[in-house]
Structures are given as structure tokens and as C-alpha cells.
Amino acid sequence: MRILISNDDGIYSPGLAALATVAMRFGEVVIVAPDVEQSSMSQAITSSRPISFRKTALPGFEAYRVNGTPSDCVALGAFNWGPIDLVLSGINLGENLGNAIWYSGTVAAAKQAALLNIRGLAFSMPAGEADKEPAYPLILPWLEKALVLLLAHPDIRLANVNIPTAAHGMQWTRQSCRQYDGKVVPATDPMGRKNFWYTVTPITGAEEGTDRWAVANNYVSITPLRLDLTDDRMLEEGQLRHPLHR
């Protein structure tokens, strides 16, 4: 199996190396990741300038860095190293739950794989634990279990996985869409000029069965995703109530 590893935290992220180490147990691995952090870039691609693909010294791995987005990395990796059987993205230094899926560069790398008809799986862990070396021995066995489970379901072409450090089990989950958690915070710079910070507000009381609920209760959350955003129920209702004819 040929496995491409990417992320949005950058080529030197410890989570990237941890994921690549696990992936080597399943097949041949190459890393293609952004040269700097590209968090919250979502599905952005670089179309207004050329982008580079440079071999990078990363002990134990064949690795390349790209001066672009996570989606750029997967597209260039597939172009330069294809054919690819699987794209793994992460381990993100921070959870990607609920509405964060829309913005996440980590999930976007997996989605870019799916757009290229390659299986894409995204992995994330809690931000507060991501800088602590002892956290990785706690989550990597669960990452491997989740990967084995997903590989046993070849029809799942795209999935988002979040792993709490105190995990005691795994749950199939749906995306939590209970509340939009974006927040704009006004501020001023040292010259007194007005500016803004974009941040999030904590969400409590997530519905059981969702990714937020699972992680809050120390389960590994496994959420199958799809590229088709069509609201099938509303489409059917529209066709019934207001049929349109050619």
C-alpha cells in the first residue's frame, strides 16, 4: 500500500512524524506537508502563483515540503508520487469537531484526496496535550485501531477521527452541528488602530452520538464524511412541491 502523509501544522510537526511512524506498519510512506503552519485554511488551493515541491531532511522518512496549503500538498504529492492508495492527514495539534470540520486544513487534506478518488482519513488530538511527549504513547494505539477499523471498510472513502488522550473506547459518530462556534473579538493594536481576532467559543451539551459528545466522554470519534453537500430531504421536498420542467 502506498500512503501519502500530510497535515496543516507544517512539515516539522511532531504529530506528523507520529502518524507517519504508525503508517509505516501498513505500507510504503511518503510525507508531503506545508513548509509553515496552514491551520484553518480549509479547502484553499494556490492558483495565483507557482508552488514548490522540495525534498526535506526528516530523519527516517522520505519527505517533501510545499509552500502552499494542505490541499496543494496532497495534489502535488499525488502528481509526483502517484499512484497513491491512501492519504492520512494529521495528527492535528487540536481537535477537529463539529463545525471545525468546515475550516480544518487537516480535514481538507483528506477531502482533497477524496476529490482525487483516493481514500482520505484525518486524525486529530486535543490541543492542550499535543505538546506533551507522553501524550503520544497514549493515543497512538487508538490511532492504529481506528486505522485498522477504517481499512476494513473500503466503502468509507473519507473520514474524520478525533482521539482523546484518556480514550477508553471508540464510537461511530455524526458531525455535531448544534451551534456555530465562531466568534469575532474586537481589539486595538499598539498604535490604537482597531483590529479583530477570530476565535471560537466553547460548546457544551453536545448531542449523544456526535463527535463532540464522544470526545467529551473519552471515546475515539470516527465520523464518515462525504463530498456531496446536497440536502437530499430538501431536494425531494422541492421536487414534490415545486416541480420544475425542462
N, C-alpha and C positions, 0 to 999 in steps of 0.2 A: 504494500500500500504506500502510495506517495502522498505525504502530508505536508501542507504548507501552514506555517505558523505565523500569525500576525497579531497586532494589538493596536491600541490607541495611546498607550502610555510611553511609547518610544522603545528604541532598539535595546537600551540598557536596563529596561525594567526587570526587576527580579522575578515578577510574575511570568514574564515571557519565557525566561530561562527555565522556570519550574514547569511550565506547560510543555515546553519542547522536550524536557527530560522524560516526562511521562509519555509523550507521543512517540519517542524513540522505541518504546516497547511494542508499538503497534506497526511500525513501518519506517520507511526512509523519510527523513525530515529535512526541510529547509526553512529558514526564517527569513521573512521579508517584512520589515516593520518601519514605521516612521523614524526619521532621524531625530525628531523632537516630539514632545507630547502633543497629541492631537485629540484630546478628550472633548467630548460633546460636539464633534464635527459631523455627526450623523452620516448621511449618505453622500456627503460632498465629494465631488471629483474635481481635479485640477484641469481646467480646459483653456486657461488664458496664458499659459506659459509651459515650456517643456519641463519635464521632471526627470530626475536622475535615478539610477539604479546602481549602487556602489557596494562592492564586496566589503565586508566589515569583519574585523577580528573579534570573534566572540568564542572564547575557548570551548571546544567540544562540539561546535556546530558550524554548518555552512550557513552563513548569514549575509544579508544584504540590507542596506538602509536606503530609504526613499525620502526625498524632500517633498512629501505630499501627504495625503490623507490615508486613513486605513483602507478606504475603497481603492485608492490608487495602488496601494501596496499589493492587494490581492489581484487586481487587474494586471499589474506588471509581473507579479510572481507567476501567474498563470501563463502569461505570454512568454516569459523567459525560461520557465522550468516545466511547463506543461508536457504531457497531460498530468493532471492532479486528481487524486481520488477524494481528498478530504481537506477542508480548511478548518483549522482550530484557531480561535481568537481569544486572547487573554494571557494570563489570568488578570483581569482588570483589577486595579487597586481601588476598589469601591464597588458596591452592589449596583446592578442594573435591574431595577424592579419597576413594575407598573409603567407609568408614563415615561420613565427614563429610557425605556426601550426605543422611543421615537428619536431621542437625541444621541444615544450612545454610539461612539465610534467603534467600540468593541463589538456591539451587535451589528453595526453597519458592515464590518469586515466579513462577518458570517453571511449577511444578506447579499453582499457583493458576490460571494461565492455562489449563492443560490441563483443569482441573476445570470451567472455564467454556467449554470447547470452542474454545479459542484456542491456536494454536501457542505454545509457550514454550521459549526457549533461554537457558541460563545460561552465563555466561563468568567465568572466574577466572584470576588470575595469582599468581606467588609473592609472599608477604608481604614478604620481605626486599627485593624490587625495586620494590614498589608505590609507595614514597615517592620514588623516584628518577625525575626527569623524563625522562632519556634512555631509560628502560625502555619508555616508550610507543611511540616510533618503532620499536622492535624487535618489539613484539607486535601492533601494530595491523594490519600487512599480513597476519599469520597469522589474526587475528580476522576480517578481511574474507574471506579464502579459506575459512575454516571456515563463515562465514555463507552464502557463495555455494554451497558444497557442500551444506549442510543445506537451503537453499531449493530446491535441485534435487531433493530427496527429500521431496515433500509428505506422504508417509505417515509421516514421522518427526514426531510431534506434540510430543515432549518430548525434550530432550537437554541434556547437561551437557558443557561444553567447558573444558579447562584448558590454558593457554598458557604454557610456559616461555620465559624471555627469550632463551635460546640455542637456540630451536627450529630444526630443520633439516628437518622433515617433519611429516606428520600421520598418525595411526593411528586406525582404528576400534577401540574398546576396550570391555571389560565392566568393571563395577564390581568393585573389589578388596574381598573380604570375608574376607581371610585371618585377620585379627586385630582384635579390638576395641581401639581405642587410647585409650579413656577412662581417666583416672587421677585419683583423689582425693588431694589433698595436705593433710594437717592443718597448721594454723598457730595462732598466737595473736595477738590484737590488742594495742595498747599497754597496755590495762588487764589483760592476762593472760588474757582470755577466749578459749576455744577457738573457732576457726572453720575453714573449709575452702576450699581453692581447687580448682576443677575444671579440669583441663588434659588434655593428650594426651601420649602417649609416641611417639617416632619409630618408624616401622615400616620394617624393612629386608627385603630379599629378596622383593619383590613378584613375583607370578607374571607371566610374559610374557603379553602380551595384555590386561593390566588397565590401568586408568587410572594407577595408581601406577607401574607399570613404564614406561609410555610417557613420562610426565613426567620420571621419573628418567633416562631415556635421551634427553631433549631432543626428544621428539615432542609435538606438539599432540594432546591426548587428546580424542576425540569419542565420547561414550557415549550412545547412545539409551536412554531410560528409558521406563517405563510406570507408570501409576497402579495397575494391578491387581497386588496383592501375593500373589495366590494361588500356592501351590506346586503346580503342575499335576501333577508326578510323584507327590507325596504324596496329592493328591486322588484321582488314578486308583488308586493302591495301596489307599487307604482304601475306595474304592467296590468294588474287587475282593475285598479280604479281609474286609470287614465291610459288606456291602450293607445299606443302610437303606431301609425301605419306608414309604410313607405309610399 
